[in-house]
Amino acid sequence: MQVNAVIQDDAKRLKHAEHQATDLQKRIDELNSDLSSSNSENQRLASELTRLKTQVSDQQSKIDALQRDNNKLTGR
């Protein structure tokens, strides 16, 4: 009789552990998906930042050239 109780208790524990493992795997899959999305967004933003830095640099070069031209025209 005690052996059957132990077997039933172990079966319940195993079923509970399997349920927990399934839940954890689902959570891991969700986190991996979130991580992948975050990495993609990070790459997109890094590219956008590089593009904007290049534009700022180009605009600053144009401003500098216009200031030099202005200084030449005003005799400074």
N, CA and C atoms as a LAMMPS dump frame, in Angstrom:
ITEM: TIMESTEP
0
ITEM: NUMBER OF ATOMS
228
ITEM: BOX BOUNDS ff ff ff
-5.0000000000000000e+02 5.0000000000000000e+02
-5.0000000000000000e+02 5.0000000000000000e+02
-5.0000000000000000e+02 5.0000000000000000e+02
ITEM: ATOMS id mol type element x y z
1 1 1 N 0.819 -1.188 0
2 1 2 C 0 0 0
3 1 3 C 0.871 1.264 0
4 2 1 N 1.913 1.273 0.821
5 2 2 C 2.784 2.434 0.877
6 2 3 C 3.535 2.631 -0.43
7 3 1 N 3.861 1.572 -1.079
8 3 2 C 4.573 1.658 -2.348
9 3 3 C 3.694 2.357 -3.38
10 4 1 N 2.421 2.024 -3.415
11 4 2 C 1.504 2.673 -4.347
12 4 3 C 1.383 4.163 -4.047
13 5 1 N 1.363 4.524 -2.781
14 5 2 C 1.271 5.934 -2.39
15 5 3 C 2.516 6.689 -2.836
16 6 1 N 3.667 6.066 -2.668
17 6 2 C 4.932 6.678 -3.084
18 6 3 C 4.942 6.838 -4.597
19 7 1 N 4.489 5.812 -5.306
20 7 2 C 4.451 5.871 -6.77
21 7 3 C 3.51 6.977 -7.228
22 8 1 N 2.349 7.079 -6.615
23 8 2 C 1.389 8.123 -6.983
24 8 3 C 1.943 9.504 -6.673
25 9 1 N 2.605 9.622 -5.528
26 9 2 C 3.203 10.907 -5.153
27 9 3 C 4.3 11.292 -6.144
28 10 1 N 5.123 10.332 -6.516
29 10 2 C 6.183 10.598 -7.498
30 10 3 C 5.601 10.959 -8.859
31 11 1 N 4.52 10.295 -9.238
32 11 2 C 3.868 10.595 -10.513
33 11 3 C 3.33 12.028 -10.501
34 12 1 N 2.751 12.447 -9.382
35 12 2 C 2.247 13.831 -9.261
36 12 3 C 3.397 14.826 -9.35
37 13 1 N 4.491 14.503 -8.661
38 13 2 C 5.663 15.394 -8.703
39 13 3 C 6.231 15.494 -10.119
40 14 1 N 6.285 14.357 -10.801
41 14 2 C 6.796 14.337 -12.169
42 14 3 C 5.905 15.172 -13.081
43 15 1 N 4.599 14.994 -12.941
44 15 2 C 3.663 15.764 -13.761
45 15 3 C 3.801 17.257 -13.486
46 16 1 N 3.956 17.614 -12.224
47 16 2 C 4.138 19.023 -11.856
48 16 3 C 5.452 19.567 -12.433
49 17 1 N 6.507 18.774 -12.339
50 17 2 C 7.811 19.187 -12.875
51 17 3 C 7.743 19.354 -14.385
52 18 1 N 7.049 18.446 -15.074
53 18 2 C 6.898 18.562 -16.521
54 18 3 C 6.122 19.822 -16.886
55 19 1 N 5.088 20.125 -16.105
56 19 2 C 4.302 21.344 -16.336
57 19 3 C 5.182 22.587 -16.152
58 20 1 N 5.974 22.575 -15.093
59 20 2 C 6.881 23.698 -14.853
60 20 3 C 7.899 23.83 -15.98
61 21 1 N 8.417 22.708 -16.458
62 21 2 C 9.398 22.741 -17.547
63 21 3 C 8.766 23.312 -18.816
64 22 1 N 7.528 22.923 -19.091
65 22 2 C 6.825 23.45 -20.259
66 22 3 C 6.613 24.951 -20.13
67 23 1 N 6.193 25.397 -18.948
68 23 2 C 5.998 26.833 -18.712
69 23 3 C 7.306 27.603 -18.856
70 24 1 N 8.383 27.046 -18.315
71 24 2 C 9.685 27.707 -18.431
72 24 3 C 10.146 27.774 -19.88
73 25 1 N 9.907 26.71 -20.65
74 25 2 C 10.301 26.714 -22.057
75 25 3 C 9.525 27.779 -22.821
76 26 1 N 8.237 27.922 -22.529
77 26 2 C 7.436 28.969 -23.168
78 26 3 C 8.003 30.343 -22.829
79 27 1 N 8.362 30.54 -21.573
80 27 2 C 8.926 31.828 -21.139
81 27 3 C 10.262 32.085 -21.839
82 28 1 N 11.084 31.065 -21.953
83 28 2 C 12.37 31.198 -22.646
84 28 3 C 12.144 31.577 -24.099
85 29 1 N 11.184 30.925 -24.742
86 29 2 C 10.876 31.238 -26.141
87 29 3 C 10.412 32.684 -26.289
88 30 1 N 9.577 33.153 -25.347
89 30 2 C 9.107 34.543 -25.385
90 30 3 C 10.27 35.508 -25.206
91 31 1 N 11.145 35.199 -24.253
92 31 2 C 12.303 36.068 -24.012
93 31 3 C 13.245 36.085 -25.206
94 32 1 N 13.444 34.937 -25.84
95 32 2 C 14.292 34.888 -27.039
96 32 3 C 13.694 35.723 -28.157
97 33 1 N 12.391 35.661 -28.29
98 33 2 C 11.714 36.469 -29.304
99 33 3 C 11.876 37.955 -28.996
100 34 1 N 11.677 38.317 -27.73
101 34 2 C 11.859 39.715 -27.318
102 34 3 C 13.292 40.18 -27.56
103 35 1 N 14.243 39.323 -27.251
104 35 2 C 15.653 39.653 -27.447
105 35 3 C 15.952 39.87 -28.928
106 36 1 N 15.435 39.001 -29.753
107 36 2 C 15.649 39.128 -31.195
108 36 3 C 15.054 40.441 -31.718
109 37 1 N 13.851 40.751 -31.275
110 37 2 C 13.211 41.998 -31.694
111 37 3 C 14.014 43.21 -31.215
112 38 1 N 14.476 43.139 -29.982
113 38 2 C 15.263 44.248 -29.43
114 38 3 C 16.577 44.424 -30.187
115 39 1 N 17.211 43.323 -30.53
116 39 2 C 18.458 43.403 -31.296
117 39 3 C 18.222 44.014 -32.669
118 40 1 N 17.135 43.62 -33.311
119 40 2 C 16.806 44.19 -34.628
120 40 3 C 16.547 45.686 -34.514
121 41 1 N 15.792 46.081 -33.502
122 41 2 C 15.5 47.504 -33.287
123 41 3 C 16.784 48.273 -32.985
124 42 1 N 17.66 47.672 -32.196
125 42 2 C 18.934 48.309 -31.872
126 42 3 C 19.774 48.519 -33.129
127 43 1 N 19.82 47.528 -34.005
128 43 2 C 20.573 47.656 -35.255
129 43 3 C 19.975 48.747 -36.139
130 44 1 N 18.649 48.801 -36.187
131 44 2 C 17.985 49.826 -36.991
132 44 3 C 18.31 51.224 -36.445
133 45 1 N 18.241 51.363 -35.123
134 45 2 C 18.529 52.661 -34.519
135 45 3 C 20 53.044 -34.671
136 46 1 N 20.888 52.081 -34.585
137 46 2 C 22.314 52.366 -34.77
138 46 3 C 22.576 52.845 -36.193
139 47 1 N 21.922 52.236 -37.16
140 47 2 C 22.071 52.67 -38.554
141 47 3 C 21.524 54.077 -38.743
142 48 1 N 20.368 54.328 -38.14
143 48 2 C 19.762 55.662 -38.225
144 48 3 C 20.668 56.701 -37.579
145 49 1 N 21.256 56.371 -36.431
146 49 2 C 22.155 57.291 -35.754
147 49 3 C 23.382 57.594 -36.616
148 50 1 N 23.938 56.577 -37.249
149 50 2 C 25.085 56.783 -38.133
150 50 3 C 24.719 57.687 -39.3
151 51 1 N 23.546 57.446 -39.875
152 51 2 C 23.083 58.278 -40.99
153 51 3 C 22.918 59.731 -40.546
154 52 1 N 22.332 59.934 -39.378
155 52 2 C 22.124 61.296 -38.879
156 52 3 C 23.452 61.992 -38.546
157 53 1 N 24.394 61.237 -37.974
158 53 2 C 25.716 61.815 -37.691
159 53 3 C 26.395 62.254 -38.971
160 54 1 N 26.264 61.459 -40.029
161 54 2 C 26.84 61.817 -41.319
162 54 3 C 26.193 63.088 -41.858
163 55 1 N 24.88 63.191 -41.742
164 55 2 C 24.181 64.394 -42.205
165 55 3 C 24.622 65.624 -41.425
166 56 1 N 24.757 65.478 -40.101
167 56 2 C 25.207 66.6 -39.275
168 56 3 C 26.608 67.029 -39.701
169 57 1 N 27.478 66.073 -39.919
170 57 2 C 28.838 66.375 -40.343
171 57 3 C 28.842 67.088 -41.697
172 58 1 N 28.034 66.604 -42.634
173 58 2 C 27.941 67.246 -43.951
174 58 3 C 27.421 68.678 -43.827
175 59 1 N 26.403 68.857 -43.005
176 59 2 C 25.835 70.201 -42.824
177 59 3 C 26.848 71.129 -42.154
178 60 1 N 27.596 70.601 -41.191
179 60 2 C 28.61 71.419 -40.527
180 60 3 C 29.691 71.826 -41.517
181 61 1 N 30.068 70.934 -42.417
182 61 2 C 31.064 71.266 -43.443
183 61 3 C 30.541 72.373 -44.356
184 62 1 N 29.271 72.304 -44.724
185 62 2 C 28.668 73.344 -45.559
186 62 3 C 28.619 74.678 -44.82
187 63 1 N 28.282 74.639 -43.534
188 63 2 C 28.251 75.87 -42.73
189 63 3 C 29.637 76.482 -42.669
190 64 1 N 30.64 75.644 -42.412
191 64 2 C 32.021 76.14 -42.345
192 64 3 C 32.436 76.773 -43.669
193 65 1 N 32.103 76.14 -44.784
194 65 2 C 32.452 76.682 -46.094
195 65 3 C 31.736 78.007 -46.333
196 66 1 N 30.479 78.101 -45.961
197 66 2 C 29.732 79.352 -46.13
198 66 3 C 30.302 80.459 -45.245
199 67 1 N 30.731 80.114 -44.039
200 67 2 C 31.338 81.111 -43.159
201 67 3 C 32.654 81.618 -43.736
202 68 1 N 33.443 80.704 -44.316
203 68 2 C 34.699 81.133 -44.945
204 68 3 C 34.417 82.065 -46.117
205 69 1 N 33.426 81.668 -46.944
206 69 2 C 33.062 82.521 -48.078
207 69 3 C 32.557 83.877 -47.596
208 70 1 N 31.78 83.876 -46.556
209 70 2 C 31.23 85.126 -46.014
210 70 3 C 32.356 86.014 -45.493
211 71 1 N 33.312 85.402 -44.817
212 71 2 C 34.432 86.166 -44.3
213 71 3 C 35.27 86.758 -45.437
214 72 1 N 35.439 86.016 -46.522
215 72 2 C 36.176 86.528 -47.676
216 72 3 C 35.439 87.72 -48.289
217 73 1 N 34.133 87.584 -48.402
218 73 2 C 33.336 88.654 -49.019
219 73 3 C 33.285 89.908 -48.153
220 74 1 N 33.316 89.75 -46.854
221 74 2 C 33.253 90.916 -45.981
222 74 3 C 34.644 91.444 -45.642
223 75 1 N 35.672 90.775 -46.109
224 75 2 C 37.035 91.26 -45.935
225 75 3 C 37.619 90.995 -44.577
226 76 1 N 37.124 90.006 -43.898
227 76 2 C 37.674 89.682 -42.565
228 76 3 C 38.85 88.764 -42.654
